[in-house]
Amino acid sequence: MNSFLNMISQFGQLDRRWIFLIIALVVLLPLFFPIGLPIRATESTRQVWETVENLEPESKVLMSLEYGPSTKPELHPMAFGIIRHLLKNGHKIYITCLWPDGQFMAEDIIEKVIEKEFPHKFYGEDFVLLGFKPGNEAVIKGIVSNIRKLYTVDARGKSVNSIPMMKGVNQFKDFDFLFSASAGYPGTVEWVQYASDPTGVPMSTGTTSIQVNEVMPYVQGGQVKGILAGMPGAAEYEALIGIPGIGTSGMDAQSIAHVVIVLFIVFGNVAFFVERKKSQKY
């Protein structure tokens, strides 16, 4: 017993650099070697999956990216998952961006997911990047009224009239579904207010964890068909589509790191009381 208490006491004097190193290792290792901890999807995540799964074949899906590098760890994994699910089911994807950084995020998705995992899908026939337009809510209103007036060319400078999948797409009502990956304003709330709610086109969303409380009333009211809440939502969606990705490995790293931190806190407190008891004896 005394030897155990001495060991605990020594732990309390452990150099903090060792603690930083251990935390770094438990975070990095699961990212490169996912453990595959069990993931149970929440009802809101399942609702997004069911909405996408129940779309008619070859549905036209507008995907709007409203985030940048600072929120990329939370929102990029869910965007990857949604893109994989849509392309796997054979839908047409139209990508737009209300944030300037969103266009860089979209290019990254096209390079890392669409071109790499779906080489049989072709630009202009299965997916198109309409790109960023400044104007916040005005852009949404422009898409609702006349998308061809707002976007005369795509993000690559190609006339929308020459893009095969743009045939018959003139306004927001011509889309079958909207997914908004949003980190704030303008984003999900504005899409609900100015596009989805007035036109009746169904939409789902994915947001940062901190934004969930702002959007949840729209989900509970039925205006938004489910929500992916931060990295946990992305990991849950990956589990539902059966394709583990960076959301799953990210949650592995986060979960293990939390366990290790709690253990450090417990051992640190025990070491403190052991040391205090020893000092009282002398």
Residue, then its C-alpha position, 0 to 999 in steps of 0.5 A: m500500500n505504501s509503495f502505491l501511495n509513493m508512486i501516486s505521490q511521484f506522479g504529482q511531481l511529473d514534469r508537465r512536458w510529459i503530460f503535453l507529450i502524452i496528450a499529443l500522442v493520444v490525439l494524433l494516433p487515432l487520427f492516423f489509426p482510427i479505433g472505431l469507437p461505437i457511434r450512435a446517431t441522434e434523431s436529428t442526424r438520422q433525420v438528415w440521413e433519411t431526408v437524403e435517402n428518400l430523395e427521388p433518383e437524380s434529384k437536383v440538390l443545392m449545397s451551400l457552404e458558409y464556413g472557412p478554415s477556422t470552422k473547417p474541422e467541424l464542418h468539412p467532415m459533414a460536407f464530405g459525408i453529404i457529398r458521398h451520400l448524394l453522389k452514391n445515390g446518383h443525385k445532381i449537386y449544385i454547389t454555391c457559397l455565401w462566404p468567400d472562403g466557402q469557395f476554397m472549401a468547395e474546391d477542396i471537397i471536389e479534389k479530395v472526394i468527388e474527383k478521387e472517390f467518384p471518377h465516373k462523375f463528371y463536372g457539368e453533368d453530375f456536379v457544378l461549382l457555381g461559386f461565391k457571390p457577395g451580397n449575403e441575403a441578396v444572393i439567396k433572394g437572387i437564387v430564389s427569383n432568377i438563378r441565371k441572372l445571378y450566375t451567368v458563369d460558374a466558378r470556372g468561368k464557364s457559361v451556365n447556358s453551356i452546362p448540361m445539368m443547368k438545363g431547366v434550372n432557373q430558380f430555387k423552386d427547380f431544386d429538390f433539396l437544399f443542404s446548408a453547411s453553416a458556421g454563422y451569418p449568412g447561413t442556415v437561418e437566412w436560407v430558411q427565412y428567404a428560400s426554403d420556408p417561402t418556397g417549400v423546398p425541403m432543407s437540412t443543415g449542418t452547423t458548428s456545435i455552438q450554433v446548434n441552439e440557434v438553429m434547433p427551433y427551426v428543426q423542432g418546427g419542421q422548417v429544417k429536416g434535421i441537423l448535423a451538430g458539429m464533429p459528433g454529427a459528422a461522425e454519426y452521419e458517416a456511421l449511417i452511410g457506412i463510410p468512416g472518415i475524418g469525423t469518425s477519427g476526429m471523435d476517436a481522438q477527442s474521446i480518448a483525449h477526454v478520458v486521458i485528461v480526466l485520468f490526469i485530473v484524478f491522479g493529480n488530485v489524489a497525489f495532492f492529498v497524499e502529499r498533504k497527508k505526508s506533510q502533516k505527519y512531519 
